[in-house]
Amino acid sequence: MTDPLPGADPARNAPRTRAALVSAARKRFADDGFAATTVRAVAADAGVDAALVMRYFGSKRGLYEAATEVDLHLPDFTAVPRRRLGAVIVETFLNRWEGPEGEPLRVLLASAATEPTAAEQMRAIFAGQVRPAVTAAGADPDVHIEVIASTLIGMAMMRYVLRVPDVVALGPAEIVERFGPALQRQLVRR
């Protein structure tokens, strides 16, 4: 066993320390953005020595990547009746954005306009996770996933980043009611 670093709490264990750093980083990156967030500030928020960021993540960029790692855990949409596909996808994404696993999504969303890595991660999430799920669900083959992504990201941007009062005030059922038909028109064009 190695000696703890100066300033490190020996009662903490590596998994808890990593989790505390990732949690603190998500909050800092969401609030301050990548450029303004410092390793020292994240470490202070997590209650650990800044050297532990380097030990566990190698760099601020490594910490950012860990804080914004996203697996949407999308359900199998193949059992969804085609006439309800738009509403179910909106509902699913709303649940992802608002649930605890939505924190890295919100960080990425807030960072994507100014941070090329965040924008690339968002593109990769939609290409690698959303496109296959939507295609498997039987959406028309000429569906442009980019239009679907822009609808979902636009909804999230208005609700979670810009916090537009009229959008924030909508309940989940109202969001599905308003955004579901827009997606439905893109998914099923017949």
C-alpha positions in Angstrom: 0.0 0.0 0.0 1.4 3.4 -0.9 1.5 6.3 1.5 -1.3 8.8 1.0 -0.3 12.1 -0.7 0.1 15.1 1.5 -3.3 16.6 2.3 -5.1 13.4 1.3 -7.5 11.9 3.7 -6.2 8.3 4.4 -9.7 7.2 5.5 -10.9 7.7 1.9 -10.6 4.9 -0.6 -9.8 5.2 -4.3 -13.3 4.5 -5.7 -14.9 7.0 -3.3 -12.2 9.6 -4.0 -12.6 9.1 -7.8 -16.4 9.4 -7.5 -16.1 12.6 -5.3 -13.8 14.1 -7.9 -16.1 13.2 -10.8 -19.1 14.6 -9.0 -17.3 17.8 -8.1 -16.0 18.1 -11.7 -19.4 17.8 -13.2 -20.7 20.6 -11.1 -17.7 22.8 -11.8 -17.7 22.1 -15.5 -21.5 22.7 -15.7 -21.3 26.0 -13.8 -18.0 27.4 -15.0 -17.2 25.6 -18.3 -14.0 23.8 -19.1 -11.7 26.7 -19.5 -12.6 28.4 -16.2 -12.6 25.2 -14.1 -9.4 24.5 -12.3 -8.0 21.3 -11.0 -7.5 22.9 -7.6 -11.1 24.1 -7.4 -12.4 20.6 -8.2 -10.1 19.0 -5.7 -11.1 21.5 -3.0 -14.8 20.8 -3.8 -14.2 17.1 -3.4 -12.2 17.7 -0.2 -9.0 16.1 -1.5 -5.5 17.2 -2.6 -5.2 18.4 -6.2 -2.5 15.9 -6.9 -5.1 13.1 -6.8 -6.7 14.5 -9.9 -3.4 13.8 -11.8 -3.1 10.4 -10.1 -6.6 9.2 -11.1 -7.2 11.1 -14.3 -3.8 12.2 -15.6 -4.9 15.7 -16.5 -7.8 18.2 -16.4 -8.9 16.8 -19.8 -8.9 13.2 -18.4 -11.1 14.4 -15.5 -13.4 16.2 -18.0 -13.7 13.0 -20.0 -14.5 11.0 -17.0 -17.1 13.6 -15.8 -18.8 13.6 -19.2 -18.8 9.9 -20.0 -22.4 9.0 -21.1 -24.2 5.7 -21.7 -27.8 6.5 -22.4 -29.0 3.0 -21.6 -31.6 3.4 -24.3 -34.4 0.9 -24.2 -35.4 -1.3 -27.2 -37.8 0.8 -29.1 -38.8 -2.0 -31.5 -41.9 -2.9 -29.4 -43.2 0.7 -29.5 -46.1 1.2 -31.9 -44.8 3.4 -34.8 -47.6 5.9 -34.1 -46.1 6.5 -30.6 -42.4 6.4 -31.4 -41.9 10.2 -31.3 -43.6 10.6 -27.9 -41.7 7.6 -26.4 -38.4 8.9 -27.6 -39.0 12.3 -26.2 -40.2 10.8 -22.9 -37.1 8.6 -22.8 -34.7 11.4 -23.3 -36.5 13.6 -20.9 -36.0 10.9 -18.3 -32.3 10.7 -19.2 -31.8 14.4 -19.0 -33.6 14.8 -15.7 -32.4 11.7 -13.9 -29.1 11.4 -12.0 -27.5 10.0 -15.2 -28.4 13.3 -16.9 -25.7 15.3 -15.1 -22.9 14.4 -17.6 -25.3 15.1 -20.4 -26.1 18.5 -19.0 -22.3 19.2 -18.6 -21.7 18.2 -22.2 -24.6 20.3 -23.5 -23.4 23.4 -21.6 -19.9 22.9 -22.9 -20.6 21.9 -26.5 -20.8 25.4 -27.9 -17.3 26.4 -26.7 -15.5 23.1 -26.2 -14.8 21.1 -29.3 -14.3 17.9 -27.3 -17.7 18.2 -25.8 -19.3 18.8 -29.2 -17.6 15.7 -30.6 -18.8 13.7 -27.6 -22.3 14.8 -28.2 -22.0 13.9 -31.9 -20.6 10.5 -31.0 -23.4 9.8 -28.5 -26.0 10.5 -31.1 -24.2 8.5 -33.9 -23.3 5.6 -31.7 -26.3 5.3 -29.4 -29.3 7.2 -30.7 -29.0 6.4 -34.5 -28.9 2.6 -33.9 -31.8 2.7 -31.5 -34.0 4.8 -33.7 -33.1 2.8 -36.8 -33.8 -0.5 -35.1 -37.2 0.9 -34.0 -38.3 0.9 -37.6 -38.0 4.6 -38.4 -38.1 5.5 -42.1 -34.7 4.8 -43.6 -34.3 8.3 -44.9 -34.7 9.8 -41.4 -32.1 12.4 -40.7 -30.8 11.7 -37.2 -29.4 15.2 -37.1 -33.0 16.6 -37.2 -34.0 14.4 -34.4 -30.9 15.3 -32.4 -31.5 19.0 -33.0 -35.0 18.7 -31.6 -33.9 16.8 -28.5 -30.8 19.0 -27.9 -32.9 22.1 -28.5 -35.4 21.0 -26.0 -32.6 20.3 -23.5 -30.8 23.5 -24.2 -33.9 25.6 -23.5 -34.8 23.6 -20.4 -31.4 22.9 -18.7 -28.9 25.4 -20.0 -30.7 28.6 -20.9 -33.5 27.8 -18.4 -36.2 29.5 -20.4 -39.0 30.0 -17.9 -41.8 28.8 -20.2 -39.9 25.6 -21.0 -38.8 25.0 -17.4 -42.3 25.4 -16.2 -43.6 22.6 -18.5 -44.2 19.2 -16.8 -42.9 16.1 -18.4 -46.3 15.2 -20.0 -46.5 18.7 -21.5 -43.1 18.4 -23.0 -43.9 15.0 -24.5 -47.2 16.4 -25.8 -45.4 19.4 -27.5 -42.1 17.8 -28.7 -43.4 14.3 -29.5 -45.3 15.2 -32.6 -42.3 17.1 -34.0 -40.2 14.0 -33.7 -43.0 11.8 -34.9 -43.1 13.7 -38.2 -39.4 13.1 -38.7 -39.4 9.5 -37.7 -42.4 8.3 -39.8 -43.0 10.2 -42.9 -45.7 8.0 -44.5 
